[in-house]
Amino acid sequence: MAPSKKTLRICEKGHKYYKSSDCPSCPTCEQEQKPDTGFLSRLSNPARTALEHEGLTSLQKLSTYTEREILQFHGIGPRSMPILRDELQSQGLAFKPGNKSKRKKADTKGTPKQEKPHE
């Protein structure tokens, strides 16, 4: 697969940057907007902006979602989940009960072997 060609872009503030995707966000502007404190400050820019886009700027709001729902947001990856769990736990909160992150279920085909009782 050939590498994506990066194109020069200029944001509204005049920052110049190269992007290979259709994402219009300027890395410099994103870094300037990153909070210094709070749970959002611990996340990567894509994860932070995904939560902000969904209006999830407080741990109380975050706790109303299941882990699976959060993982569906574009920009949220598995590396974000331990950070979010830790932040929720530090405030006595947790994700809404339900299916956790996408994990492979154990193979349930067939019946388990059972040992014969000793006589």
C-alpha beads as a LAMMPS data file, in Angstrom:
LAMMPS data file: protein, C-alpha beads

119 atoms
118 bonds

1 atom types
1 bond types

-500.0 500.0 xlo xhi
-500.0 500.0 ylo yhi
-500.0 500.0 zlo zhi

Masses

1 110.0

Atoms # bond

1 1 1 0.000 0.000 0.000
2 1 1 1.447 3.368 -1.003
3 1 1 1.811 6.019 1.693
4 1 1 -0.813 8.769 1.690
5 1 1 0.245 12.037 0.149
6 1 1 0.242 14.898 2.632
7 1 1 -1.103 18.243 1.531
8 1 1 -0.227 21.658 2.907
9 1 1 -3.064 23.293 4.798
10 1 1 -3.437 26.656 6.496
11 1 1 -5.926 27.133 9.328
12 1 1 -7.990 30.253 10.071
13 1 1 -5.272 31.461 12.463
14 1 1 -2.596 31.121 9.771
15 1 1 -0.879 27.982 11.094
16 1 1 0.653 25.877 8.323
17 1 1 0.535 22.091 8.610
18 1 1 0.474 18.973 6.444
19 1 1 -2.326 16.397 6.543
20 1 1 -2.939 13.170 4.656
21 1 1 -6.521 12.770 5.879
22 1 1 -9.691 14.795 5.387
23 1 1 -9.606 15.854 9.036
24 1 1 -9.675 19.670 9.082
25 1 1 -8.215 20.109 12.577
26 1 1 -5.017 22.100 12.923
27 1 1 -2.513 20.372 15.249
28 1 1 -1.256 23.705 16.610
29 1 1 -4.766 24.951 17.400
30 1 1 -5.647 21.606 18.994
31 1 1 -2.575 21.781 21.247
32 1 1 -3.474 25.345 22.278
33 1 1 -6.970 24.196 23.285
34 1 1 -5.775 21.246 25.381
35 1 1 -6.759 21.730 29.037
36 1 1 -4.030 21.830 31.689
37 1 1 -6.046 19.940 34.301
38 1 1 -8.899 17.475 34.543
39 1 1 -9.502 14.126 32.917
40 1 1 -9.525 15.551 29.375
41 1 1 -5.934 16.762 29.844
42 1 1 -4.745 13.141 30.127
43 1 1 -6.188 12.076 26.763
44 1 1 -4.778 12.308 23.256
45 1 1 -6.160 15.097 21.082
46 1 1 -8.362 12.752 18.991
47 1 1 -9.866 11.164 22.115
48 1 1 -10.380 14.508 23.833
49 1 1 -12.062 16.118 20.838
50 1 1 -14.274 13.030 20.367
51 1 1 -15.609 13.379 23.904
52 1 1 -15.977 17.155 23.583
53 1 1 -17.877 16.692 20.321
54 1 1 -20.322 14.421 22.169
55 1 1 -20.666 16.946 25.016
56 1 1 -18.895 14.661 27.498
57 1 1 -16.837 17.244 29.345
58 1 1 -17.508 15.984 32.866
59 1 1 -16.994 12.644 34.556
60 1 1 -20.643 12.669 35.643
61 1 1 -21.769 12.789 32.007
62 1 1 -19.167 10.181 31.020
63 1 1 -20.527 7.790 33.667
64 1 1 -23.897 7.665 31.874
65 1 1 -22.330 5.725 28.966
66 1 1 -21.133 2.126 28.686
67 1 1 -17.545 1.398 27.679
68 1 1 -18.765 -0.003 24.385
69 1 1 -20.658 3.214 23.617
70 1 1 -17.554 5.310 24.292
71 1 1 -15.412 3.079 22.069
72 1 1 -17.808 3.725 19.186
73 1 1 -16.838 7.408 19.041
74 1 1 -14.395 8.259 16.262
75 1 1 -11.105 9.136 17.959
76 1 1 -11.508 6.908 21.006
77 1 1 -9.244 3.895 21.101
78 1 1 -8.475 1.164 23.605
79 1 1 -5.572 3.160 25.083
80 1 1 -8.028 5.799 26.306
81 1 1 -10.173 3.391 28.300
82 1 1 -7.806 2.723 31.255
83 1 1 -7.360 6.483 31.679
84 1 1 -11.108 7.049 31.660
85 1 1 -11.749 4.150 34.089
86 1 1 -9.060 5.502 36.444
87 1 1 -10.490 9.023 36.348
88 1 1 -14.031 7.782 36.979
89 1 1 -12.871 5.577 39.857
90 1 1 -10.976 8.487 41.452
91 1 1 -14.328 10.286 41.788
92 1 1 -16.261 7.226 42.969
93 1 1 -17.874 6.776 39.552
94 1 1 -17.875 4.063 36.894
95 1 1 -19.110 3.491 33.377
96 1 1 -22.769 2.579 33.045
97 1 1 -23.167 -1.182 33.466
98 1 1 -23.403 -3.083 30.233
99 1 1 -21.122 -4.657 27.729
100 1 1 -17.531 -3.779 28.363
101 1 1 -15.039 -3.128 25.623
102 1 1 -15.054 -5.378 22.589
103 1 1 -13.318 -8.520 23.742
104 1 1 -13.341 -11.910 22.130
105 1 1 -15.712 -14.261 23.863
106 1 1 -14.485 -17.687 24.812
107 1 1 -15.284 -20.405 22.335
108 1 1 -18.508 -22.000 23.534
109 1 1 -18.898 -24.545 20.746
110 1 1 -19.134 -28.129 21.871
111 1 1 -19.439 -29.367 25.388
112 1 1 -16.635 -29.234 27.901
113 1 1 -14.937 -32.489 28.712
114 1 1 -15.867 -33.815 32.101
115 1 1 -13.761 -36.179 34.081
116 1 1 -15.231 -39.546 34.916
117 1 1 -15.810 -39.975 38.630
118 1 1 -13.437 -42.359 40.349
119 1 1 -15.103 -45.492 41.686

Bonds

1 1 1 2
2 1 2 3
3 1 3 4
4 1 4 5
5 1 5 6
6 1 6 7
7 1 7 8
8 1 8 9
9 1 9 10
10 1 10 11
11 1 11 12
12 1 12 13
13 1 13 14
14 1 14 15
15 1 15 16
16 1 16 17
17 1 17 18
18 1 18 19
19 1 19 20
20 1 20 21
21 1 21 22
22 1 22 23
23 1 23 24
24 1 24 25
25 1 25 26
26 1 26 27
27 1 27 28
28 1 28 29
29 1 29 30
30 1 30 31
31 1 31 32
32 1 32 33
33 1 33 34
34 1 34 35
35 1 35 36
36 1 36 37
37 1 37 38
38 1 38 39
39 1 39 40
40 1 40 41
41 1 41 42
42 1 42 43
43 1 43 44
44 1 44 45
45 1 45 46
46 1 46 47
47 1 47 48
48 1 48 49
49 1 49 50
50 1 50 51
51 1 51 52
52 1 52 53
53 1 53 54
54 1 54 55
55 1 55 56
56 1 56 57
57 1 57 58
58 1 58 59
59 1 59 60
60 1 60 61
61 1 61 62
62 1 62 63
63 1 63 64
64 1 64 65
65 1 65 66
66 1 66 67
67 1 67 68
68 1 68 69
69 1 69 70
70 1 70 71
71 1 71 72
72 1 72 73
73 1 73 74
74 1 74 75
75 1 75 76
76 1 76 77
77 1 77 78
78 1 78 79
79 1 79 80
80 1 80 81
81 1 81 82
82 1 82 83
83 1 83 84
84 1 84 85
85 1 85 86
86 1 86 87
87 1 87 88
88 1 88 89
89 1 89 90
90 1 90 91
91 1 91 92
92 1 92 93
93 1 93 94
94 1 94 95
95 1 95 96
96 1 96 97
97 1 97 98
98 1 98 99
99 1 99 100
100 1 100 101
101 1 101 102
102 1 102 103
103 1 103 104
104 1 104 105
105 1 105 106
106 1 106 107
107 1 107 108
108 1 108 109
109 1 109 110
110 1 110 111
111 1 111 112
112 1 112 113
113 1 113 114
114 1 114 115
115 1 115 116
116 1 116 117
117 1 117 118
118 1 118 119
